[in-house]
């Protein structure tokens, strides 16, 4: 956001310099005109860089919005039954569950498959989440 404000400020400066050059009388000598043109180029360059940075930031934010929307959509696609979450509709190439309720209900809303407990984990339950280390 700061890049946009900075870019617009640089554009405003460039327009003020251009206006001065337009309204200049013969009182300006060649050196003064060249200095003003140099200032104009500098202000336009600053604006260009700042607005390019803003464009990158906007692109990154759009990508983040798409990712968050996908997560929200995934939230709507699961149902809770028998103590776990399952996909409501089958999705090719993705497991349908069971998903860890601890991971899913946490901050990241991650769909993490729970697996049958093996070895020492069988002492604490029949299913185990390798991410949050929960036993079920």
Secondary structure, DSSP 8 states (H G I E B T S, - for coil): -HHHHHHHHHHHHHHHHHHHHHT--TTS-HHHHHHHHHHHHHHHHHHHHHHHHHHHHHHHHHHHHHHHHHHHHHHHTEEEETTEEEESS--TTS--EEE-HHHHTSTT----B-EE--GGGGGT-SEE-TTT--B-
